[in-house]
């Protein structure tokens, strides 16, 4: 797990996910793998399977990382030539 992400990578996330296509993809990913979904929630049904919970937790972590990088990218000024 990485703790820091470079400014250039945050800019790349912003450029990728602020296009019309990027917004559609991000919205689809967020619906499919919500970052705030409880790990033991399996499509509205409670599951006690620890492997499935770990898998869903990983999915949520990836989506949170993408979301955080996009938000950070919005705060970083554009590069000037």
C-alpha positions, 0 to 999 in steps of 0.5 A: 500500500502506498502512502503518497502519490505524486503530483503528476500522477494526481494530475493524470487522474484528474485528466483521465476522470474529468473527460466525459468518458472518464466520468462515465467510467468512474461513475460505473466503477463507483456503483459496482465497487462502492468505497463505503460498502461494508465488506460483509455485504454481498449484494444486499445479503449478509455474508460471513465468508472472510475471503469474499469480505477481503476481496470486497474490501480490496475492491473498495480500497482501490476505488477509494484510492482512485477517488482520493487521487481525483480529489487531490488532482482537483486541488493541484493547479494545472501545469503552466508551459 
